[in-house]
Amino acid sequence: MGRALASRSDIPRNELFLCSKVWTSTIEKGERAIREQLNDTLTDLRTDYLDLYLIHWPVPIHHVSAYAILERLKAEGKVRNIGISNYSIEDYEELISSGIECKPTVNQIEINPFLYRKNTISYFRNEGLVLQSYRSLCNGKLMTHPTLLNMASKYSCTVPQLLGRWCIQHDFIYMPKSEKKERMIENANVFSDDFTLCIDDMEILDNMTTARAIDDFVTLYRKCVNRDTSNDGTLVGVKMNITVD
């Protein structure tokens, strides 16, 4: 990305928005490791600041102190905004109660019609956070779902475009992922005023989340907060009672 920005792009830096995140193992290791990772990222991107830096997972015991380090990096001008990722309501409340000075601007969580946690989303919006969607396209695993295919046909669009438009109409930051140029272009073609999902179809998509999907989310959460740390594979410090819907 840094090479591309340096040699193939004439877009001024202040018109770009660069985001990265600090990984779980780095969070556990403390300030020196966090600073080293950020410096490596800045070097790779050939810039002297990031527009947004996220805590990737709320690593038990360590995520609050890691956030305080990000606050210092923000004060130093290396980070313009601080955000969180994969935080439950309870993780966020733990962070806020610690007395942080700079409120997160973003919570990046999985959001798509098959994992649409309305109460969690409503809570963070009421707190003033922007919701950033990852796995917007469900990892490409549901592209042949009959409801999605029928609805995409109705709007003369592809299933990824349908899912992207759903995100946009809900005012989520939409982050599709692809390594193929043609799919990147396809995924970006969802902003036309002529392409709007009707209220009834939005409601159908809003109600596709199943109890099984919620269970899978809880399993993933419990696995990932300790991933790549010294407690990997354990439930040490993991919150067992979080808001799931």
Beta strands, then each sheet from edge to edge (+ up, - down):
strand 1: 19-22
strand 2: 52-55
strand 3: 82-85
strand 4: 106-110
strand 5: 130-134
strand 6: 173-174
sheet 1: 1+ 2+ 3+ 4+ 5+ 6+
end
